[in-house]
Amino acid sequence: MKLYYTHASPFARSARIVVREHGLEGKVDEVVSHPFDGAEDFIKANPLGKVPCLVLDNGQAIMDSEVICAYLDRELGDGRLGRALEADWAVRTFYSVCSGLLDTLVLLRVEKVREAEGLRSAFWWGRYQAAIARTLDYLEAHTAALPDEVSLAQINLACAINYIGLRHAEIDWRHGRSALARLVDQLEQRESLVATRLHD
């Protein structure tokens, strides 16, 4: 099967981490495919033109990082990464908040691109910045909800924070958030995360 991704996508990174956490490298062929290139096989698999996209051996395409991670974890792995989310609403909520943070970080990135074109919205810029700061504070206050064993929630968190470093280095996410910083630093030492760090 094929997993389409880009090196700079935090969403694709989460799927690539799950591949490594379950030792699936021999079963999943990772294919770099930039959405803007419009490669025919990629667009045929995913009409949305977004990464990640997992194409099974039978040609069926699975889209959206959350769905792909769940599929890899449950169908090809032992399900341990998603177990905490299924058992505890607090962990599932933490996971969802990390996803929302990622969405907002991507929207802020879009505003940066628009700024270069003289089109940046001051309203949305301020709104995204405030939402990101509040969300980071929320995550700092709720790290205790996470299980001791690594789950999809921790993976989602690491991907969001790594994306801040790649695209929003001006955001000092560590300041006043020592619990969050310790957790992310520990996570980023795992082999699966070292091998998938975001870059252009």
N, C-alpha and C positions, 0 to 999 in steps of 0.2 A: 504494500500500500504506500501511498505518497502523502506526505505532509508538506503543503506549500507554505512558505514563510518568508519573512524578511528579517535581517539581523537587527533592525531597529524597532520591530513591533513587539511591545510588551505582551500583547494578546497571544501572539505566536510563541513568545518565549515560554509562557505558562504551559503550553502544549508540549514544547520541546523538553521542559523540565520533567513533566510527567512521563514522557518516553524514557528518559534516563533513570528516573526513580524506579521504574518497573523493568529496566533492562531490556527495552524493546527496540534498541537501535538496529538489530538485525532484521526486524520485521517492518520497520517504518523507514522508508526512504525519504529523507528530508530534501526538498527541492526549493532553492531560492527563486522566488518569483515576485518581482516588484509589481504591485497592482497597476501602477501607471503605465507599465509596459504593454499591458493588454495581451499577454501571451494567449494564444487560442485555446490551448489545453486547460489553462487556468480559468479563463472566462467561461469556458464550457462547463467546467466543474462547479464554479461559483459565480452565478450571474451578478451578485453584488460586487464582485471584484475586490473582495477583502481577504486578508490573511488573518488567522490561519484557515486552511481548508484541508480536510483529510479526505482522500479518495481511497476507498476500499478496493480490494482486488477484484470485486465484482462490478466495479464502476460506480457504486453508490457514493455520493458525496455527503460528508458531514460538515456542517458549517457552524461558526460561532465558537469561540474559544471555550466557553463554559460547557457546551455540548460535547466538543471534542475531548476535553479533559475528562469529562464523566465517562465517555465511551472508552477511552484508553484505560482509565482506572478500573472500570467495572468489567468490561468485556475482554480486555487483554491482560489486565493486571489482577490483583487480588482484592481490589476495592477499598484498600485501607486508607487511601488519600481522601476519599469522599465520605468515609464512615462518620467522622465527627460532624460534618455538615448535616447529615441525615438524622443524627441523634440529638443535636442541640441547636435550637433556634438562635442562640446567642452567637454560635460559631458561624452559622449560615448568614446571619445578619452582618457579622464582621466581613465575611467573604463578599457580600453584596456591596457593602460600603467601599471596599477596596476597588470593586468593579466601577462603582460610581466615581471614585477618585480618578481612576484611569480615564474614564470618559471625559471628565472635566479637564484633566491635564492635556488630553488630545485637543479639546476645544480651545484651550489656551494656546497651544502650539499653532492652531489655525489662525488665531488672532495675531500671533507674531508674524506669520507669513503675510497676513493682510496688512500689517503695519508697514512692511517693506514696500507694499504697493500703495501706501497712503490711505488705506481703507479701514484701519483699526477702529473698533467701537469702544469708546471709553466706558460705556455702560457695561458691556459684556466683559471687558478686561477687568474692571473692578469686581464684578460679580463672581467671575471665575477665581480670582485671587482670594477673595474672602471665603469662598466655598472650600478651596483647597486648604487654607489655614484652619478653618473649623474642622474639617475632616481629619486632618493630621492630628489635631488635638483630641478628637474622638478616638482615633486609633490608639493614641498614647494611653488614654484612660481605660481602654478595653482590651489591652494585650493579655490580661489575666484570664480572659474568657477562652483563649486558645488552648487546645490540648497540648500535652507534652510532646507527643509524636507529631511530626510534620504532616500537615494536611493541605488540602487545596486552598484553605484560607491563608496559611502562611505563604504558600507559593504565589497567590494573587497579590499579597502585600509586598513581597519582595520585588515582583515585576513592576508594581506601581512606583515604588521608591527608586528602583533602578532607572525607570523612565524619567523621573525628576532629574537625576544626575545627568542623563543624556540630553534632555531638551530644555530643562529649566534649572540649570545649575545656580541661578541667582536665588532660588528658594532655599532658605536655610531650614530644612525640615528637621534637623537635629536639635536646634535650639529649644531648650525647655522640654525636650521629649527623650529623656535618657532611656526609658524602658523600650521605646520604639527603636531607638538607635542600637541598643544592645541586641535586641531580637533580630533586626535586619542584618547586623554584622555577623551574627552567628549563622543565620540562614545562608548568607552569601559565601560561606566557607564550604558548603556542601558541594560535592563534585558536580552534581547536576546543575547547580547554579553557576559555578565557575565556568563550566563549558558553554553556557548560553548567555553570558552577559551581553547586554545590548551595545551595539555600535553601528556606525553608518557603513 
